[in-house]
Amino acid sequence: MYSAEDLLSIANSEPERLFVSPDRISAIFTQLARKWHPDANAGAPNASAVFSHLVDLRNRANEKVRCKTWSTPGLVEIAGRKIRYFYKEKNDIADLYIGNTIGAISVRAENRDLALNMEKTVSAISFPSTGMERVFSKRLPGIRASFDGPDGDRVVVFSKPAGFIRLADILRESGPLAAPHVAWIMSELLSLATFFNLVMGIAHQGLNIETVYIHPQTHTAFIGGGWLYSGMLGQPLVALPDQTVDCAPSQALAGKKVSAAFDMACIRAIGRQLLGDSGGSSFRSRKDVPEALASWLRLPGSGDPRMDYSDWDDVLEASFGPKKFITLPITAQQIYGKDASNG
């Protein structure tokens, strides 16, 4: 049963959070009104406020039903297709919906070419051996469906494993991570960048805290976004997100070609952000950031994933000694709520 705090936290614009479906409005309102009517709660100081809010929510719910603007929480319908999600976000490029085992991105019509680029790149993901497939398939998306929305938007529905959390959401809810956790995330991303370069012949070019997901319990990374900007190595550069431009080497930008140097710079930028200092200037005086890790994050890389990945083992050894598994006590449910699966 809802508490007074729970009920008062529901915005008037979101009556669907309380009434669930149009045919349940009357029954749920009657049940709650009996409990919170001031005449039945003379000793409760917030009864009047709660009851008044319930009336407002019911009126807004009925208005939404009349105007046909009712929307079921966690369910979006685009071009007749229903997509269930537990988290959504909007930006200038697209709308993003994150579910337990799927994600969906609805790209604005003016950026349709970027959506088609994502479809092309992700659909081309293949693995030369079963061993490589076993390692990388859970770290990369697959296209479930793609179709046009009513306003010319291009919608791409992709698979994702349950229990993964966006780095941006971890930072928002929990703050910066400890250096050992940043280190294993760097290891994961360097491995994936090497796979992109050597096996797929591409650069992702959109790696940032909003497009990289992790599963804290298994120390696994998943690249759920940013595929709009990927391309074959050496091809003309079409577009880059602002996050990539901000950290990219000037030589790579001047070359105007798809390059692994963008991925190498993005990985280091992610590491700095996860430690709470996007520039890295504080690392020299921080005792919680090993000197070898601090130097690696602040200095420009070679631009070659194979070389950077090879050097990374020395950085790990100098920073932390022998490898060991350190638990990161964060779950998807803690970040996204009870509808999320921890995987």
C-alpha positions as CSV (number, residue, x, y, z in Angstrom):
1,M,0.0,0.0,0.0
2,Y,1.2,3.5,-0.8
3,S,2.4,5.8,1.9
4,A,1.6,9.5,2.1
5,E,5.1,10.2,0.8
6,D,4.7,7.8,-2.1
7,L,1.4,9.4,-3.2
8,L,2.5,13.0,-2.9
9,S,5.6,12.2,-4.9
10,I,3.5,11.3,-8.0
11,A,3.4,14.3,-10.3
12,N,0.0,15.5,-11.5
13,S,1.2,15.0,-15.0
14,E,1.8,11.2,-14.4
15,P,-1.4,9.7,-13.1
16,E,-0.5,6.5,-14.9
17,R,2.0,5.8,-12.2
18,L,-0.8,5.3,-9.7
19,F,-3.8,4.0,-11.7
20,V,-2.0,1.5,-14.0
21,S,-4.7,1.3,-16.6
22,P,-7.9,3.3,-17.5
23,D,-10.2,0.6,-16.4
24,R,-8.7,0.7,-12.9
25,I,-9.0,4.4,-12.2
26,S,-12.3,4.3,-10.3
27,A,-11.5,1.2,-8.2
28,I,-8.0,2.4,-7.2
29,F,-9.3,5.9,-6.4
30,T,-12.2,4.6,-4.3
31,Q,-9.9,2.3,-2.3
32,L,-7.3,5.1,-1.6
33,A,-10.0,7.8,-1.0
34,R,-11.5,5.7,1.8
35,K,-8.2,5.5,3.5
36,W,-7.1,9.1,3.1
37,H,-10.3,11.0,3.4
38,P,-9.8,13.6,6.2
39,D,-13.0,12.5,8.0
40,A,-11.4,9.0,8.4
41,N,-7.9,10.4,9.4
42,A,-8.6,13.2,11.7
43,G,-5.3,12.7,13.5
44,A,-3.2,12.5,10.3
45,P,-1.7,15.9,9.6
46,N,-1.2,15.1,5.9
47,A,-4.5,13.4,5.2
48,S,-6.0,16.5,3.6
49,A,-3.0,17.1,1.3
50,V,-3.0,13.4,0.2
51,F,-6.8,13.3,-0.4
52,S,-6.6,16.5,-2.4
53,H,-3.7,15.2,-4.5
54,L,-5.6,11.9,-5.1
55,V,-8.6,13.9,-6.5
56,D,-6.2,15.9,-8.8
57,L,-4.6,12.7,-10.0
58,R,-8.0,11.1,-10.7
59,N,-9.1,14.1,-12.7
60,R,-5.9,14.2,-14.7
61,A,-6.2,10.5,-15.4
62,N,-9.8,10.8,-16.7
63,E,-8.7,13.8,-18.8
64,K,-5.9,11.8,-20.4
65,V,-8.4,9.0,-21.2
66,R,-10.8,11.5,-22.8
67,C,-8.0,13.1,-24.8
68,K,-6.5,9.7,-25.7
69,T,-3.1,10.7,-24.3
70,W,-3.0,7.9,-21.7
71,S,0.4,6.2,-21.7
72,T,1.2,3.0,-19.9
73,P,4.4,3.3,-17.7
74,G,7.3,1.4,-19.1
75,L,5.6,0.8,-22.5
76,V,6.1,2.9,-25.6
77,E,4.3,2.3,-28.9
78,I,6.0,3.4,-32.1
79,A,4.4,2.8,-35.5
80,G,2.2,0.1,-34.0
81,R,5.1,-1.7,-32.3
82,K,5.2,-1.9,-28.5
83,I,8.5,-1.7,-26.6
84,R,8.8,-2.3,-22.9
85,Y,11.5,-0.4,-21.0
86,F,12.4,0.7,-17.4
87,Y,14.5,3.7,-18.3
88,K,14.2,6.4,-21.0
89,E,16.2,9.4,-22.0
90,K,15.9,12.0,-24.8
91,N,18.5,14.2,-26.5
92,D,18.8,16.2,-29.7
93,I,19.7,13.2,-31.8
94,A,17.3,10.5,-30.5
95,D,15.1,9.0,-27.8
96,L,16.6,6.0,-25.9
97,Y,14.6,3.3,-24.2
98,I,16.4,0.7,-22.0
99,G,14.7,-2.6,-21.1
100,N,16.0,-5.8,-19.5
101,T,17.0,-7.6,-22.6
102,I,16.4,-5.0,-25.3
103,G,17.1,-1.4,-26.0
104,A,15.6,0.9,-28.6
105,I,16.8,4.1,-30.1
106,S,14.4,6.3,-32.1
107,V,16.6,8.6,-34.2
108,R,15.2,11.9,-35.5
109,A,14.4,12.1,-39.2
110,E,17.2,14.6,-39.9
111,N,19.7,12.1,-38.6
112,R,18.3,9.0,-40.3
113,D,21.6,8.3,-42.1
114,L,23.2,7.8,-38.7
115,A,20.6,5.2,-37.7
116,L,21.1,3.4,-41.0
117,N,24.9,3.4,-40.3
118,M,24.2,1.8,-36.9
119,E,22.1,-0.9,-38.6
120,K,24.8,-1.6,-41.1
121,T,27.6,-1.9,-38.6
122,V,25.9,-3.9,-35.9
123,S,24.4,-6.3,-38.5
124,A,27.9,-7.0,-39.8
125,I,29.2,-8.1,-36.5
126,S,30.6,-11.7,-36.8
127,F,33.1,-13.9,-35.1
128,P,35.8,-15.9,-36.8
129,S,35.7,-18.6,-34.1
130,T,33.4,-20.1,-31.5
131,G,35.8,-19.1,-28.8
132,M,35.8,-15.4,-29.9
133,E,32.0,-15.5,-30.1
134,R,31.7,-16.8,-26.6
135,V,33.8,-13.9,-25.3
136,F,32.5,-11.0,-27.3
137,S,28.9,-11.8,-28.2
138,K,27.7,-10.9,-24.7
139,R,29.5,-7.6,-25.0
140,L,28.0,-6.4,-28.3
141,P,24.4,-5.7,-29.4
142,G,22.4,-7.4,-32.1
143,I,19.7,-5.9,-34.2
144,R,16.2,-7.2,-33.2
145,A,14.2,-4.9,-35.5
146,S,14.4,-1.6,-37.4
147,F,11.6,0.4,-38.9
148,D,10.3,3.9,-39.7
149,G,8.4,5.9,-37.1
150,P,5.4,8.1,-37.9
151,D,7.4,11.3,-38.2
152,G,10.2,9.9,-40.3
153,D,12.3,8.8,-37.3
154,R,14.3,5.6,-37.7
155,V,13.8,3.2,-34.9
156,V,16.4,0.5,-34.1
157,V,15.6,-2.2,-31.5
158,F,18.7,-4.0,-30.3
159,S,19.5,-6.9,-27.9
160,K,21.3,-6.3,-24.6
161,P,22.0,-8.7,-21.7
162,A,20.1,-8.2,-18.5
163,G,21.8,-6.6,-15.5
164,F,24.0,-4.1,-17.3
165,I,24.1,-0.5,-16.1
166,R,25.2,2.6,-18.1
167,L,28.3,4.2,-16.6
168,A,26.6,7.6,-16.7
169,D,23.8,6.2,-14.5
170,I,26.3,4.8,-12.0
171,L,28.1,8.1,-11.7
172,R,24.8,9.9,-11.3
173,E,23.6,7.6,-8.5
174,S,26.8,6.6,-6.8
175,G,29.5,9.1,-7.7
176,P,33.1,8.4,-8.9
177,L,34.5,4.8,-8.8
178,A,37.6,3.6,-7.0
179,A,40.7,3.1,-9.1
180,P,40.6,-0.7,-9.2
181,H,37.1,-0.7,-10.7
182,V,38.2,1.9,-13.3
183,A,41.1,-0.4,-14.2
184,W,38.9,-3.4,-15.0
185,I,36.6,-1.2,-17.1
186,M,39.6,0.1,-19.0
187,S,40.7,-3.5,-19.6
188,E,37.3,-4.4,-21.0
189,L,37.2,-1.4,-23.3
190,L,40.7,-1.9,-24.6
191,S,39.9,-5.5,-25.4
192,L,36.8,-4.4,-27.3
193,A,38.6,-1.7,-29.2
194,T,41.2,-4.2,-30.3
195,F,38.5,-6.5,-31.5
196,F,36.9,-3.6,-33.4
197,N,40.3,-2.8,-35.0
198,L,41.7,-6.3,-35.8
199,V,38.6,-8.4,-36.4
200,M,35.9,-6.0,-37.7
201,G,38.1,-3.4,-39.3
202,I,36.1,-0.6,-37.7
203,A,36.4,2.2,-35.2
204,H,33.4,2.7,-32.9
205,Q,34.0,6.5,-32.3
206,G,31.2,6.9,-29.8
207,L,32.5,5.4,-26.6
208,N,31.6,7.5,-23.6
209,I,29.9,7.1,-20.2
210,E,26.5,7.3,-21.9
211,T,27.1,4.5,-24.4
212,V,29.1,2.0,-22.3
213,Y,27.3,-0.4,-19.9
214,I,28.9,-2.6,-17.3
215,H,27.8,-5.7,-15.3
216,P,29.5,-5.0,-11.9
217,Q,29.1,-8.6,-10.6
218,T,30.9,-10.2,-13.6
219,H,33.3,-7.3,-14.6
220,T,31.9,-7.3,-18.1
221,A,31.3,-4.3,-20.4
222,F,28.6,-4.0,-23.0
223,I,28.7,-1.4,-25.8
224,G,25.0,-0.4,-26.0
225,G,25.2,2.9,-27.8
226,G,27.3,5.2,-30.0
227,W,27.1,2.9,-33.0
228,L,25.6,5.8,-35.0
229,Y,29.1,7.1,-35.4
230,S,31.0,3.9,-36.2
231,G,32.7,3.3,-39.6
232,M,35.2,1.3,-41.5
233,L,38.8,2.3,-40.8
234,G,40.2,4.8,-43.3
235,Q,36.8,5.9,-44.7
236,P,35.8,9.5,-44.7
237,L,34.6,10.8,-41.4
238,V,30.8,11.5,-41.4
239,A,30.0,12.6,-37.9
240,L,31.2,12.4,-34.3
241,P,29.4,13.0,-31.0
242,D,30.5,16.0,-28.9
243,Q,32.1,13.8,-26.3
244,T,34.5,12.3,-28.9
245,V,35.4,15.7,-30.4
246,D,36.2,17.1,-26.9
247,C,38.8,14.4,-26.2
248,A,40.0,13.5,-29.7
249,P,43.6,14.1,-30.9
250,S,43.9,17.1,-33.1
251,Q,45.7,15.0,-35.7
252,A,42.8,12.5,-35.9
253,L,40.3,15.3,-36.3
254,A,42.4,17.0,-39.0
255,G,42.7,13.7,-40.9
256,K,38.9,13.5,-41.3
257,K,39.1,9.7,-41.6
258,V,37.6,7.0,-39.4
259,S,40.4,6.1,-37.0
260,A,41.0,3.9,-34.0
261,A,42.7,6.9,-32.4
262,F,39.3,8.2,-31.5
263,D,38.5,5.1,-29.6
264,M,41.8,5.2,-27.7
265,A,41.2,8.8,-26.7
266,C,37.6,8.1,-25.7
267,I,38.6,5.2,-23.4
268,R,41.1,7.3,-21.5
269,A,38.4,10.1,-21.2
270,I,36.0,7.5,-19.7
271,G,38.6,6.5,-17.2
272,R,39.2,10.1,-16.1
273,Q,35.5,10.8,-15.7
274,L,35.0,7.6,-13.7
275,L,37.6,8.8,-11.3
276,G,35.9,12.2,-10.9
277,D,38.2,14.4,-12.9
278,S,37.6,14.7,-16.6
279,G,40.9,16.6,-17.1
280,G,43.0,14.4,-14.8
281,S,44.8,17.4,-13.2
282,S,44.1,16.2,-9.7
283,F,45.6,12.7,-10.2
284,R,49.2,13.8,-9.4
285,S,48.2,14.7,-5.8
286,R,45.6,11.9,-5.2
287,K,46.8,9.0,-3.2
288,D,43.9,6.9,-4.3
289,V,45.0,6.9,-8.0
290,P,48.2,4.9,-8.6
291,E,50.9,6.9,-10.4
292,A,51.1,4.5,-13.3
293,L,47.4,4.6,-13.9
294,A,47.3,8.4,-13.5
295,S,50.0,8.8,-16.2
296,W,48.3,6.4,-18.6
297,L,45.0,8.2,-18.3
298,R,46.5,11.7,-18.7
299,L,49.0,11.0,-21.6
300,P,47.9,10.6,-25.2
301,G,47.9,7.0,-26.4
302,S,49.6,5.6,-29.5
303,G,46.3,5.5,-31.4
304,D,47.0,1.8,-32.1
305,P,44.7,-0.5,-30.0
306,R,47.2,-3.4,-30.1
307,M,50.0,-1.3,-28.8
308,D,47.9,0.4,-26.1
309,Y,46.5,-2.9,-25.0
310,S,49.9,-4.5,-24.8
311,D,51.3,-1.6,-22.7
312,W,48.2,-1.8,-20.4
313,D,49.4,-5.0,-18.7
314,D,52.5,-3.1,-17.5
315,V,50.3,-0.3,-16.2
316,L,48.1,-2.8,-14.3
317,E,51.0,-4.5,-12.7
318,A,52.7,-1.3,-11.6
319,S,49.4,0.1,-10.2
320,F,47.9,-2.9,-8.5
321,G,50.3,-5.8,-8.5
322,P,48.9,-9.3,-9.1
323,K,45.4,-9.4,-10.7
324,K,42.5,-10.0,-8.3
325,F,38.7,-9.7,-8.5
326,I,37.3,-6.9,-6.5
327,T,33.5,-6.7,-6.1
328,L,31.6,-3.6,-7.1
329,P,28.5,-3.7,-4.9
330,I,26.0,-2.0,-7.4
331,T,23.1,-3.7,-9.1
332,A,20.7,-2.7,-11.9
333,Q,17.8,-2.7,-9.5
334,Q,19.5,-0.2,-7.3
335,I,20.0,2.1,-10.2
336,Y,16.8,1.6,-12.3
337,G,14.3,0.3,-9.8
338,K,12.5,-3.0,-9.1
339,D,11.5,-3.5,-12.8
340,A,15.1,-4.0,-13.8
341,S,16.7,-7.5,-13.7
342,N,20.1,-7.9,-12.1
343,G,21.0,-10.6,-14.7
